[in-house]
């Protein structure tokens, strides 16, 4: 497995010809192929994809059609590498010192976990988190000798109003705090230093074992919770005279199920305040993302931020 991880780093991070465009917010739609049960009953697709024009057409049961324009369409025939290319500029900007966030949102069975995590045993099926780690460590290998990097991973789960550190085996309810020095943070959250992609992979395994799972009609093992995977990238430039220039950026991946809004004990109250569940979930999702994006550390230079949803 160590050789596979090293090979994946070299392959995925080898091409640096990536257009880091200045877009601050982008929408990428990935449509999965029919699963076995859908194929057996011949269930027709209710969407049409135009990957050239990045258009999505939804066909309702009554035949009415609605078109949606997005920044990129990733079709059912696309590979994991194709999906990662759609958000790779976010990773590149994180290496430049920008904060970046990728929100993977969808119903149970839509393929969120496959897109974000994938198959931990097969480098060809690595998801976005591991591929981003490959990019980061591939970049570090080619960085100047005067640059020193420190990479840390934390994994947070939000379920029914409780905040859990998934890198710990014990179930402890962490608290979200705010201080004048560090801003908003999760008290007691562990940040584990990682040295390569295999370290990230092993920690993801630990997180998966500690997740809250349940059985649904769409999946036998559904992780129907909101999970934040945070890679903290700290870079020290030793070439400067005097104190080294230290920059710190966060690369955050969020798995957001459609039913996540119902995990809050105050769901009814907030639904009445924000509107219908669809609008509420949208607001709740971005409230969570930006709430956890407010934290800062000493010597941190937050130049900008970017979100892909």
ZICOR-V447415 format. One record per residue. N is the residue number from 1. RES is the residue in one small letter. SS is DSSP state (H for helix, E for strand, - for the rest). PSI is psi in whole degrees, 0 to 359 (NA if undefined). OMEGA is omega as a letter, one per 20 degrees, with the letter a starting at -180 (NA if undefined). Layout:
N/RES/SS/PSI/OMEGA, N/RES/SS/PSI/OMEGA
This chain:
1/x/-/329/r, 2/x/H/319/r, 3/x/H/321/r, 4/x/H/319/r, 5/x/H/319/r, 6/x/H/320/r, 7/x/H/322/r, 8/x/H/323/r, 9/x/H/314/a, 10/x/H/323/a, 11/x/H/312/a, 12/x/H/322/a, 13/x/-/5/a, 14/x/-/332/a, 15/x/-/111/a, 16/x/-/6/a, 17/x/-/70/a, 18/x/-/131/r, 19/x/-/105/r, 20/x/-/90/a, 21/x/-/160/a, 22/x/-/12/a, 23/x/-/132/a, 24/x/-/343/a, 25/x/E/128/a, 26/x/E/154/r, 27/x/-/122/r, 28/x/E/128/r, 29/x/E/124/r, 30/x/E/128/a, 31/x/-/123/a, 32/x/-/160/r, 33/x/-/166/r, 34/x/-/140/r, 35/x/-/178/a, 36/x/H/318/a, 37/x/H/318/r, 38/x/H/322/r, 39/x/H/323/a, 40/x/H/321/a, 41/x/H/357/r, 42/x/-/36/a, 43/x/-/121/a, 44/x/-/154/r, 45/x/-/143/r, 46/x/-/15/r, 47/x/E/148/r, 48/x/E/135/a, 49/x/E/137/r, 50/x/E/96/a, 51/x/-/341/r, 52/x/-/314/a, 53/x/-/356/a, 54/x/-/47/r, 55/x/E/143/r, 56/x/E/128/r, 57/x/E/122/r, 58/x/E/128/r, 59/x/E/115/a, 60/x/-/170/a, 61/x/-/330/r, 62/x/-/6/r, 63/x/-/352/r, 64/x/-/141/a, 65/x/E/142/r, 66/x/E/133/a, 67/x/E/143/r, 68/x/E/133/r, 69/x/E/127/r, 70/x/-/176/a, 71/x/-/331/r, 72/x/E/141/r, 73/x/E/127/r, 74/x/E/111/a, 75/x/-/173/a, 76/x/-/339/r, 77/x/-/356/a, 78/x/-/150/r, 79/x/-/173/r, 80/x/H/324/r, 81/x/H/322/r, 82/x/H/318/r, 83/x/H/321/a, 84/x/H/324/r, 85/x/H/330/a, 86/x/H/332/a, 87/x/H/7/a, 88/x/H/327/r, 89/x/H/330/r, 90/x/H/318/r, 91/x/H/317/a, 92/x/H/320/r, 93/x/H/327/r, 94/x/H/324/r, 95/x/H/340/r, 96/x/-/356/r, 97/x/-/1/r, 98/x/-/146/r, 99/x/E/142/r, 100/x/E/148/a, 101/x/E/133/r, 102/x/E/120/r, 103/x/E/119/r, 104/x/E/113/a, 105/x/E/136/r, 106/x/E/172/r, 107/x/-/167/r, 108/x/-/129/a, 109/x/-/2/a, 110/x/-/348/r, 111/x/-/22/a, 112/x/H/310/a, 113/x/H/324/r, 114/x/H/317/a, 115/x/H/319/a, 116/x/H/318/a, 117/x/-/311/r, 118/x/E/209/r, 119/x/-/115/a, 120/x/-/346/a, 121/x/-/345/a, 122/x/-/109/a, 123/x/H/331/r, 124/x/H/338/a, 125/x/H/15/r, 126/x/E/142/r, 127/x/-/190/a, 128/x/H/323/a, 129/x/H/312/a, 130/x/H/323/r, 131/x/H/324/r, 132/x/H/320/r, 133/x/H/321/r, 134/x/H/317/r, 135/x/H/316/a, 136/x/H/310/a, 137/x/H/331/r, 138/x/H/322/r, 139/x/H/320/a, 140/x/H/323/a, 141/x/H/331/a, 142/x/-/3/a, 143/x/-/162/r, 144/x/-/154/a, 145/x/-/340/a, 146/x/-/359/a, 147/x/E/134/r, 148/x/E/133/a, 149/x/E/147/r, 150/x/E/121/a, 151/x/E/130/r, 152/x/E/149/r, 153/x/E/137/r, 154/x/E/148/a, 155/x/E/121/a, 156/x/E/137/r, 157/x/E/135/r, 158/x/E/121/a, 159/x/E/118/r, 160/x/-/46/r, 161/x/-/356/a, 162/x/E/142/r, 163/x/E/122/a, 164/x/E/144/r, 165/x/E/109/a, 166/x/-/353/r, 167/x/-/4/r, 168/x/-/143/a, 169/x/-/328/a, 170/x/-/147/r, 171/x/-/99/r, 172/x/-/136/r, 173/x/-/106/a, 174/x/E/158/a, 175/x/E/143/r, 176/x/E/123/a, 177/x/E/171/r, 178/x/E/135/r, 179/x/E/155/r, 180/x/-/332/a, 181/x/-/316/a, 182/x/-/354/a, 183/x/E/212/a, 184/x/E/133/a, 185/x/E/163/r, 186/x/E/114/a, 187/x/E/128/r, 188/x/-/3/a, 189/x/-/133/a, 190/x/-/142/r, 191/x/-/105/a, 192/x/E/126/r, 193/x/E/133/r, 194/x/E/144/a, 195/x/-/346/a, 196/x/-/178/a, 197/x/H/326/a, 198/x/H/325/r, 199/x/H/317/r, 200/x/H/318/a, 201/x/H/317/r, 202/x/H/323/r, 203/x/H/327/r, 204/x/H/322/r, 205/x/H/316/r, 206/x/H/315/a, 207/x/H/319/a, 208/x/H/323/r, 209/x/H/333/a, 210/x/H/359/a, 211/x/-/153/r, 212/x/-/123/a, 213/x/-/158/r, 214/x/E/164/r, 215/x/-/131/r, 216/x/-/175/r, 217/x/-/338/a, 218/x/-/343/a, 219/x/-/139/r, 220/x/-/330/a, 221/x/-/86/a, 222/x/E/121/r, 223/x/-/79/a, 224/x/-/53/a, 225/x/-/167/r, 226/x/E/125/a, 227/x/E/135/r, 228/x/E/122/r, 229/x/E/116/a, 230/x/E/121/r, 231/x/E/118/r, 232/x/E/123/a, 233/x/E/111/r, 234/x/E/129/a, 235/x/E/129/r, 236/x/E/122/r, 237/x/E/108/a, 238/x/-/358/a, 239/x/-/342/a, 240/x/-/149/r, 241/x/-/143/a, 242/x/-/221/a, 243/x/-/136/r, 244/x/-/148/r, 245/x/E/119/a, 246/x/E/123/r, 247/x/E/148/a, 248/x/E/129/r, 249/x/E/157/r, 250/x/E/134/r, 251/x/E/109/a, 252/x/E/134/r, 253/x/E/128/a, 254/x/E/126/r, 255/x/E/114/a, 256/x/E/103/r, 257/x/E/155/a, 258/x/H/322/a, 259/x/H/12/a, 260/x/H/333/a, 261/x/H/337/a, 262/x/H/357/r, 263/x/H/352/r, 264/x/-/135/r, 265/x/-/345/r, 266/x/-/32/a, 267/x/H/312/a, 268/x/H/316/a, 269/x/H/314/a, 270/x/H/329/r, 271/x/H/318/r, 272/x/H/326/a, 273/x/H/319/a, 274/x/H/342/a, 275/x/-/205/a, 276/x/-/159/a, 277/x/H/323/a, 278/x/H/312/r, 279/x/H/323/a, 280/x/H/316/a, 281/x/H/320/r, 282/x/H/312/a, 283/x/H/319/a, 284/x/H/318/r, 285/x/H/308/a, 286/x/H/333/r, 287/x/H/316/r, 288/x/H/314/a, 289/x/H/309/a, 290/x/H/333/r, 291/x/H/314/a, 292/x/H/353/r, 293/x/-/0/a, 294/x/-/344/a, 295/x/-/153/a, 296/x/-/166/a, 297/x/-/160/r, 298/x/-/146/r, 299/x/-/17/a, 300/x/-/134/r, 301/x/-/99/r, 302/x/-/103/a, 303/x/-/326/a, 304/x/-/183/r, 305/x/E/158/a, 306/x/E/139/a, 307/x/E/134/r, 308/x/E/132/a, 309/x/-/NA/NA
